[in-house]
Amino acid sequence: MIKRNKKKVIFGIIFFTICAIATIGIIFKADKVEALSKYGSRGSEVTQIQTKLKRWGYYNGNIDGIYGSQTQEAVRYFQRKNGLAVDGIAGPATLKAMGIYSSSSSSSSSSSNSSDLNLLARVVYGEARGEPYTGQVAVAAVALNRVKSSSFPNTLSGVVYQSGAFDAVRDGQINLTPNSTAKKAAQDAMNGWDPSYGAIYYFNPATATNKWIWSRPMTVTIGRHRFCK
């Protein structure tokens, strides 16, 4: 009887230990997936955040990898401008909008491509629905051309959410659900079709008030949009 009780106790201790280890593993795994930067954080992710926000005009402080009050306010500014929850924390949604991905979120290229396709389709729908199909593809191509250009962020989300880059982001239409035409136009652009002929800008001559944009070399006019470099 004593031996049997000892075995039960030993089994109970082993079982409890295994459960504890498994729980700790789950917690650490969850922390890794939900990793974010906030006030007091330090490291390379904070440096990336500061670099991008400074490039886009949201942040004027030093790029030191320290998430201080200036960085927190810059993140709040970015969140307000881009329709995100304004909490000053660079969580998953904010990091995605900045084009910053953790190893876990970027491990699958197919899921990343799917995310980019959806974002590009939302740009097309928000900026060019009602335009000729070729013009919708051209708008998508402009966004992709910016990703390739050294003058713009090197990710699609970075390009799209750059301050003042797209009216659809400013007025919230970027959050509308794209239709099948916009999705197809985005896919055609991602497949390499570029009816804009390498353009990195476009504008509507009937409504444009920026004199600088008129000075850009034109590549083509499609529908109501003039495309230029």
Secondary structure by P-SEA (a helix, b strand, c coil): caaaaaaaaaaaaaaaaaaaaaaaaaaaaaaaaacccccccccaaaaaaaaaaaaaccccccccccccaaaaaaaaaaaaaccccccccccaaaaaaaccccccccccaaaaaaaaaaaaaaaaaaccccccaaaaaaaaaaaaaaaacccccccaaaaaaccccccccccccccccccaaaaaaaaaaaacccccccccccccccccccccccccccccccccccccc
